[in-house]
Amino acid sequence: MDNLSLVVSNDSVNSTSILPTTPGNVKIYTIYEQLILLLYFFTVMVVSVFGNLFVVIVIIKHHQLRTITNFFIINVAAADILVGALVMPFTIYAVITSVHRLTDSRWCIVEWFLSAFLPSASSLSLCCVSLDRFFAITNPYFYRQIVTKQRAVIGEILSWTIAGICASTQFTWTTNPILFCDKLAYGTGLLHDKIYMTVALCIVCFIPILLFIYIYGTIFSIAAAHAKKIRRDSRASSISSRKSMKKSRCNSEQRESKAAKATAIIVGAFVLCWLPFTIVMLVNRWLGRTPLVINAFTAMVVMGNSAINPILYVVFKRDIKCVVKKICCCKRVQQYTRQNNSFSTTHIKLGPNNSSLVETNSNAAETESYRF
């Protein structure tokens, strides 16, 4: 993965970003354009940090949200928080000072590593989210045996480890960190550098995208088949049997389908933001420099993905959306949280008219296996 800073040097065809970086270069942005960039990146940074932090806190504080799916969501949000807190300041510094790399070689290496490591971790964590939904839809009766807490933790450890390996490998063939930072974004021109970037982008972007296409293609084909079967059965059944069928089968399948759709929207946003950027990076490596405007636009879009995610969680992920609504409306929030965090024998849930719905011990134990 490449550094996302927005500065471009005119010294070499193998340099990086969007603003000039060395003395004597003429700035290609006016002061107003720089102000717009600063406003955009500062907004992205604030939303990335505080928006994702809000989502993490909501999931942790509310017991009913502590599912394995949301455990994966927490990891995606954590990566986005770190992007906003650790990567975005380097970008804002570059826009303000028109300096691409830091003079301290150690900070230069840190900047490049974080710019590659954190987005890769976010991408691979999204793969875990998608696989979780895939098993929930395709193997609903064996889902608990397939997706366990231990396997979820192992999956996330592997995701962050693979991301770290992909990010650190790029530093193994340089003895001059400063020169390396100057050359990295458009490549050193060496064959092994081109091969490395191609393999790394395949691991953290292209392979996940192919996985997403297969997973959600399968999920939605199954959902369509279920919907068709339900319509056919409902026409052949009596009125009384329809009611029981809707309670026993339809509700669970519809919940899983809606959860899959919400996850598909989050994954779709990732693909739309990252695919153009990765294509541009490959073109820069193998075919030469792409137009400056295209580099700038794709880098800005890919940075915005970290700020888009928390909005998508709140708007489209139904379980998080319901809790956030209760928090915003201040309807019995303290009682709701206290009851869900207690060790009582029953779980109290608020009904549509603020009435209490009591869930028995058997149902509570059944649901607990999905939670952390």
N, C-alpha and C positions, 0 to 999 in steps of 0.2 A: 504494500500500500504506500501511497505517496504522501508527502507533506502537503497540508492544505493551505499553507500561507499564500497570500495574494500579492506577490511581488515578482517583477520580471527584470532581469538584468540584460543589458544589451551587449555585454562583454563576450558572451559565448553562446553557441547554439545549445549547449548543455547546461543551461542555468534554469532558474525556477521563478515562479509567481507572476505578479501583475504590476508592481511598481518598480521603478529603477532602483538599483541597489548600490551603485558605486559612484564616487565623486565624478562629476563631469557629465553624468547622464541627465537628460532632460525629463522632467516628470511628465507622464502621459495623462495624469488626472489633474483636474482643477481642484481648488480648495473645496468647492461645493460637492464635487464628486467624492472627495475624500470624506467629507462630512456625512454624505449618504452611506458610504461604506461603513464608517464608524457606527452610525446609528443602527444599521442592519446587524452588524456583528455583535454590538452590545446588546441589542434586543434578543438575538439568538442565544447569547451567553446567559442572560438572565433567565429566559424561559427554559433553557436546557437545564440549568442548575436547579432553580426553584420549582419548576413544573414537575420534573422527574422526582425531585426530593419529596414533593407533596404526594405523588403517587406511591412512592415507597412507604412513607409514613402511614398513609391510609391503609395500605395492605397489611402492614405489620400490626397496626393498632386494632384492626377489626378481625376477629377470629374467623368469621365466615369467609373472609377473603384469602385465608392462608391455604390456598390450594397449590398443587404442584404446578399447574399452569401459571399461576401468579408468582410462584417462585422463579420461574424462568423470566417472567416479565420484570421482576425486581432486578435480575442480572442485566437485562437490556437497559433498564432505567439507570442502573449504577454506571454502566459504561457511558451512557449519554451525559450523566452528571459529571463524570471525569473529563469528558470531551469539553464540556462547557467551562469547567473549572481549571483545567490544565492546558488544553490545546488552544482554546479561543484567546486567552491573554497573549499568546505568542503572535497570533494573527493580528490582533488589535495593535500590538506593539509595532508590527511590520507596517501596518497602514499608517500609523502616526509618524514613524521615523524614516520610512522608506528604506529600511534595512532588512534584507531577507534573513540573513543568518546572524546569530549572536557571536560576538567576538570571542567569548569563552567557548572553547571546543567542547567542554563537558556539557554545557547547556545546549549547545547545538545538537549534540547526539541525543540528549534527552528530548528535545523538541521533535526530532525526526522519529524517535522510537514511539513516543506517545501518539503522534499523528498516525502511525501505522497500527499500533497495538490496540488502542481503544475501539476504533471503528471495526476492526477485525473481530474483537470480542463481542461486540454488539451483533454483528452479522451471524456469527456462529451460535449465539444465544437465541437468535430468532429461529435458527434451524431446530433447536431444542423445543421451542414453543410449537412449531409446526409439526414436529414428530409426535409431540404429546397429543395434539388435536387429531392427528392421523390415526393413532392407536385408539383414541376414544371413539372415533366414528367407525373404523373398520373392524375393531375387536372389542365391542362394548362389554361383552361378558368376561373377557380376560384382561381388561384394561388395568385392573388393580394389580394383577400378577405381573403384567409387563412393565408398567410405569410405577415403580416404587420410589420411596424417598431416597433410598441409597443410590439407585440408578440415576435419579435426577441430579443428585449432588455430584456423582461421578461424571455425568454428562457435562455439567457446568465446569467442573475442574478441567476436563479435556478441552472444552471450548476456549477457556482462558489460556491454557497451556499451548494449544496449537496457535492461537493468536500471538502469544509471546515469541514462539519459535519463528513464525513468519516475519515478525517485526524485527527480530534481532539478527536474523541471518544476513540481512543487507549490510551489516557492519563487519563482516568477517573478512572481506577482501580489500580493506583499505588500511593504509598506514598513516594517512594524513586526514584527520577528521574534518578540518576546516575546508580543505579542497573537496572532500567527500560531500559535505553539506552544500557547497556551491554547485556541484554537478548532479546531485541525486535526482532532482525532480524530473529532468528530461533525460537522465541516464548518463552513464560514463561513456557510452558508446561501445563498451566491451560486450562480447557475446554473452558471457556468463551473467552480466547485469541484466541483459534483455531476457534471458531465460529465467532468471530468478523472478523478475517482475511478472512475467507471464504466468509462472507457476503459482506465485503468491496470489495474484488476482483471481486465478482459477479456483484456488482453495477457499478464499474468503468472499468471493462474489459470484463467479459464473457457476460453480458447482452448487452453491446454495440456491441460486435462481432456478436452475434445472430441478433441484429437489423441491422447491416451492411449487413449480409448475406441475410436477407429478403428484405431489401430495394434495394440492387443492383441486386439481382436475379429478382425482379419485374421490375426494370428499364430496364434491358437488355432484358428481355422477351418482354416488350412493344416495345422497340426499334427494336427488330428482327421482331415483327409483323408489325410494321410500314414500315420497309424496304421491307418486303414481299409484303405488300399491294401496295406500291409505284411501285415496279417492275411489279406487275400484272396490275395496272392501266395504267402504261406507255406503256405496250404492246397493250392495247386496245384503247388507245387514239391517236388522230392525232398529227402531229408534232407541230402545233401551240398550242394545248391545253397542251402539255407536258411542253412547256416553261412557260406558266402561272402557271401551277401546281407547278413547281419547285420553282418559285418565292414566291408563296403564302403559300405553305405548307412545302415543303422539307427543305427550308433554316432554318426555325424556329425549326423544329424537329431535324435537324442535329446539330444545335447550342446547343440545350439542351442535345442531346446525347453526344456530345463532352465534354460539361461541366460535365456531369455525369461521363464520363470515367476518366476525370482528377481527379475528387473528389474520384473516386474509387481507383485510383492509390495511392493517399495520404492515404486513409483509409487502403488500402492493406499494405502499408509500416508500418503503426501503428500496424496492426495485427501481421505481421511477426516479428516485434521488441518486442512487449509486450507479446504475447501469451506464448512463451517459458519461459520468466521470471516469469510470474504469475503461471505457472504450477510448476516451481521449488519452488516458495515460498509456494505453498500449500503442496508440497511433504515435504518440510522442516518442516512445521507445524505439519502434521499428521503422517508422516512415518519416520521422522528422517533426518539427514543431507545427502544432495546429494554430489556427488564428487566435489572437489574444483574447478576443471577445468570448470565444467558445471556452477557453481555459477559465476565464473569470466567471462566466455564468455557471458552468458545471461545478466549480469549486464552491461557489456561493450556495447552490442548491444542495450539495451534499452536506454542507455544514448545517443547513436548515433542518435536516432530517432529525437531528437530536432535539430540536425544539418542537417539531411536529408530533413526535411520538406521544408525549404526555397528553396532548390535546386529543389525539385519537383514542387513548385509553379511556379518558373521561367521557367522550362522546359516544363511542361505539362499543366499548366493553361493558356489557350489561351489569355485571356484578359490581364493578367499580363505580359505574354511573349511578346505581341506586344508592350506594353509600354516600357518594359525594352530594347527591340531592338531599339526603337526610341531613348531612352536615350543613349545607347551605341554607336549608329551610329551618334549621334548628328545631326539628320536631323530635322531642324526647331523645336527643342524642346521648345525653349522659346515662339515661336508663338503658338505652339500647346497647351501649358499649359495656356497661357494668354487667348486664345480664349475659352477654355473649362471652365475657372474659371470666365469668364465675365458674366454679366447679360443681354447680348444682346438677341434679339428675335429669333436668329438662332444659331444653334450649328454647328461649322465648324469642319470637320474631314478631315484628310489627306487621299487621295486615294492611290492606289498602285503606281502611278507615281508622288507622291507628289502633285497631283491636289486636289482641294478643292471640297468636296462633301457637299452640303448644306442640312441640315435636317430641315423640316418645323416645325412650332410651334406645330402642332398636334402630330407629331411623338415625338418631344421632351417632350411634356407633358405626352405622353404614357409611355416613357421610365423612366421618372422621378419618377414614383410611385415605381420603383424597387430600388431606390437609397436613401441613407441617406443624 
